[in-house]
Amino acid sequence: MKIIDKIPLFPLQTVLLPEYPLALHIFEEKYKLLVDHCLSNDSEFGVVLANGNRIRKIGCTARIIQIYNKYENGKMDILTIGQERFKILNISEDDLYLNAEVEYFDDDDEDESIDLFSLSQKGIEMLYDLGKLKINNELTKYIGQLNLKVISFIISSIGGYTNSEKQKFLEMTSTSERLISAIELLEEYLSKVDKFYFPSEN
């Protein structure tokens, strides 16, 4: 999927992953213009993690799916959802907001010997144990219909990870590596929770 494109850029102190929703309160003039541009052109903008003046080179596009509040002063609350991952090639400031020339990328083909389905099921069950998900028959059926790459992003988005950890998941080009890494962190967290609530008597 190596396609070159030019997109508006929205640096944030958060990491957006594909298929995950992100709500934003738009109040700065430049980002009002950015949103208007995307709505007028039915296009997406890029979300990248920003730490001070440092902007990460790998980000994810966001598609606006709803404006659920619009205020008289032009401010608005929007709901977006993560779409495609990209690598920034160049940044410019042609408008009041940043624009970036980007190259899209995707996961590599997986080794068929790796049981991705079992890994994804394990991750979903662990999220349930942590109270991050409520599993019922409908959800189980729905999850079973999803692409395993999509499931890897869902697990990587809602497991309570740090921005640094989410950024690593975003940059990975292996579905199995992403699932294994996310599950390892969940196991570590569950172990800490167990020790806190059920301390050893020794």
N, C-alpha and C positions, 0 to 999 in steps of 0.2 A: 504494500500500500504506500509506496514512496511517492507521494504527490506533493508538489510544492504549492503553497497557497499564501495569501496575505490576509491576516486577520487582526481585528482590534485586540488589544491586550489589557487584561484586568489583573494586576498584581494584588494578591491577597495574602493574609497571614494564615492561610489554610490550604489544604491539598484537596483537589477535586479528582475523583476517580471516575472512569466510565460507568454509566448506568446508575450513578448515585445522585440524589437530588441535593441542590444547594439553594437555600433561600438567601436573598440579598436585599438590604435596604439601600436604595440608590438616592444619594443626596448631593454629591458633588456634581457641579455643572458638567465637567468633562465626561462623567460616567452616565449622566442623563443623555448626553449626545451619543455616547457609545450605544446605549440601549435603543435609542431612537433609530440609529443607523441599522442595528441588527433587526429591529422590527420592520423597518421599511424595506429591507432587502432580504428578509426571511433567511438571515445568516446567523452564524455563531460567533462567539468571542472566546478568546483563550484565557484560561485561569492559570496563573503560575504562582508558586510559593515565593513570597518576598520576605526577606529578613533585612530590615533597614534599607540600604541602597542596593542590596544584592538580590538579583532575580535569578531563580533557577532556570536552566535551559530547557528542562522537560516539563511540559504542562498538559492540560486536557481542555478541549473545547467544551463550552457550555451552550446549550440551546435553551432559549426562553420558552417556557411552556405555559406560564400564567403570570398576569399582573394582578395581584389580589388586593392591592391597595394603591390608590393614586391620590396624591394630596394636591391642594390648590397651588402650592408653591412649586409644583413640578416634581417633588420627591415621590418615590414609589417603592413598593415592596414587590419583588418579583421572585418567581420560583423557576429555577433552571434545572437541567439534568446533564450530567457528564456524557460526552459523546466519544470523540477520538483523541488519542494521545499524539503529541507533536514534539518536535525538537526545534528550538528557535535557531534560525540561521543568521538573521539580522533584525535589529530593532530600529525603528524610525519614529519620529514624532510629526507626521504629516498633518495630523489634526491636533486638537487639544489633548487628545489621549494618545497613548502609545499604540503603534502598529508593529506587527512582526511578520517577517517572512519565515514561514515554518515548513517543516517536512514531516508528514504524518508517518507513523510507524505502527506495527501490530506485533502480536506474539509470533514467535517462530513455530514451525510445525513441531509437534511433540513426539517423543519416542512412544510407540504404541504399546510397549511393554509396561508403561507406567499406568497404574490404575487411577486415573483422574477422578472417576466417579466416586470411588471409595474415599479418596482424599476430600472431595467436596462434601460428601455426606458427613464425614467426621467433623469437618469445620462447622457445618450447620448445626450439628448436635452440640458442639461445644458452645456456640453462641446461645443456644437454647439454655444450656446449663448456667451460663452467665446472666441469663435474663435479658439478653439483647434481642432475642426473637421469641415469639410465641408460635409454636408449631401446632398446626392442626392438619386434618386430612387435606383440606383445600390447598394449604401452603405447601405441603409435601408434594402434592400433585403438580403444583405450579413450578416448584423448584426442579422437579424431575424433567420438566419440559425446557428448562433453560440450557443455553450453551454453557459448557463447563468453564470457559473463560469468563463469562458473565458472573457465574457463581464465585469465581476466585476474586473478582472485584467487589462483589457484595460482602464477602467475608472480610476482605481487606479494608472495607470502608467502615463497617459498624462494629468492629471488635474492640473499640476503645484504644486504638493505637495512637502514638505520637505523630506529629507532622513529619518528623524525620523518618519514622517507620513507613508511613503512608507514601512518602516520596520515593522510598526504595521500591515499594510495591508498584508504584506508577512506572518506574523506570525499567522494571524487569520485563524481559521479552520471553519468559517461559511461564506458562500457566502452572505447571507442576511446581516450579521453584517458588512461585508466588504463594500457592496453596501450602506447601511445606513450611515456608518461612512464617506465614500467618498462623498456622496451626501450632508451630513451636512456641511462638509468643503467647498464644492463647493458653497452651499447656503450662507455661511458666507462670502466667497470671493466675490460672486456676489453682496451681500449687500454692501460691502465696495466699489466696483466699482461703483454701482449706486449712493452712497452718494458722491463719488468723482466727477462724471460727472454730476449728477443732484442734487446738494445740495439744502436743504430745504430753502425756501425763508424766513422762520420765524427766 
